[in-house]
Amino acid sequence: MASSWRKYETRKRDPNPQNVALLVIDLQNHFSSMAKPILHNALTTIDICRRASIPVFFTRHVHKSLATDNTMLGEWWDGDLIIDGTPDSELISEINRQVTKPDEVVEKNTYSAFHNTCLQEKLVELGVEEVIVIGVMTNLCCETTAREAFVRGYRVFFSTDATATVNEELHDATLMNLAYGFAYLVDCDRLRRGLLCN
């Protein structure tokens, strides 16, 4: 999303390609219209990370059934949940997962990519100490995952141009909050310089 995010930036730092992972949050068909404006930047970020040999994790927000997996999200969103196995639950077709070294896909059923998933164990196994967060929605799943990563001791880098939500105000509010207390703000250009030009 378009944003004059640099006004929120309080600290500057580049990710360390030796111990960072990319978390691609919920780039699924259900969110395709929201993701469309940032898709080029998201794919660029994925490509930059792959070229720098950085592990890439995709999340899929899915519920197994309305009857058995209806958490508070069901109440909050009036039952408009993404059911596993439906076209809406699949990653958008533009994403090409690696064939030679498959990218990890983490399934989640709440805003956090860490809650009741294997993500923490996978990151520990790889020696990851930093994460880059991209995807949708900026102010829900991306922000919650970034905050939880910070609380778990990860250095967090949050994309300003490869995250999106329903409007610019919510997007900017997240950038302001995360820059103040949780994450370094980055964009494609900064990631390219920091990860590929060193």
FENRASUL-V764994 format. One record per pair of residues at least 12 apart in sequence whose C-alpha atoms are under 7 Angstrom apart, sorted by sequence separation. I is the first residue (numbers start at 1). J is the second residue. D is the distance in whole Angstrom. If there is no record, write none. Layout:
# FENRASUL-V764994
I;J;D
I;J;D
This chain:
# FENRASUL-V764994
106;119;7
133;146;7
63;81;7
65;83;6
63;82;6
64;83;6
62;82;5
63;83;5
64;84;5
61;82;7
62;83;6
63;84;6
62;84;5
131;154;7
130;154;5
131;155;6
132;156;6
133;157;6
134;158;7
129;154;5
130;155;4
131;156;5
132;157;5
133;158;5
134;159;6
138;163;5
158;183;6
160;185;6
129;155;6
130;156;6
131;157;6
132;158;6
133;159;6
137;163;7
138;164;5
139;165;7
156;182;7
157;183;5
158;184;6
159;185;6
160;186;6
161;187;6
62;89;6
135;162;6
136;163;6
137;164;6
138;165;5
156;183;5
157;184;5
158;185;5
159;186;5
160;187;5
134;162;5
135;163;5
136;164;5
137;165;5
156;184;6
157;185;6
158;186;6
159;187;5
60;89;7
111;140;6
112;141;6
134;163;5
135;164;7
136;165;6
157;186;6
111;141;4
114;145;7
139;170;6
143;174;7
28;60;7
112;144;5
113;145;6
139;171;6
150;182;6
21;54;6
22;55;6
23;56;6
24;57;6
25;58;6
26;59;5
111;144;6
112;145;5
138;171;6
20;54;7
21;55;5
22;56;5
23;57;5
24;58;5
25;59;5
26;60;5
17;52;7
21;56;6
22;57;6
23;58;6
24;59;6
26;61;6
139;174;6
147;182;6
1;37;7
138;174;7
1;38;6
17;54;6
62;107;7
57;103;6
58;104;6
59;105;6
60;106;6
61;107;6
62;108;6
63;109;6
56;103;6
57;104;5
58;105;5
59;106;5
60;107;5
61;108;5
62;109;5
56;104;7
57;105;6
58;106;6
59;107;6
60;108;6
61;109;5
59;108;7
59;113;7
29;87;7
30;88;4
29;88;5
30;89;6
28;88;7
29;89;6
32;92;7
28;89;6
29;90;6
28;90;5
29;91;6
28;91;4
29;92;5
27;91;6
28;92;5
27;92;6
42;134;7
35;136;7
21;128;6
19;127;6
20;128;5
23;131;7
27;135;6
19;128;5
20;129;6
21;130;6
22;131;6
23;132;6
24;133;6
25;134;6
26;135;6
27;136;6
19;129;6
20;130;4
21;131;5
22;132;5
23;133;5
24;134;5
25;135;4
26;136;6
19;130;6
20;131;5
21;132;6
22;133;6
23;134;6
24;135;5
25;136;6
25;142;6
41;161;6
42;162;5
41;162;5
38;161;7
38;162;5
38;163;7
38;164;7
35;164;6
34;164;7
34;165;6
34;166;7
45;188;6
52;195;6
48;192;6
52;196;6
41;188;7
5;160;7
1;161;6
1;163;7
1;164;6
1;168;7
8;175;7
8;176;5
3;172;7
10;179;6
5;175;7
9;179;6
10;180;7
8;179;6
13;184;7
12;184;6
11;184;6
9;185;6
17;195;6
15;194;7
14;194;5
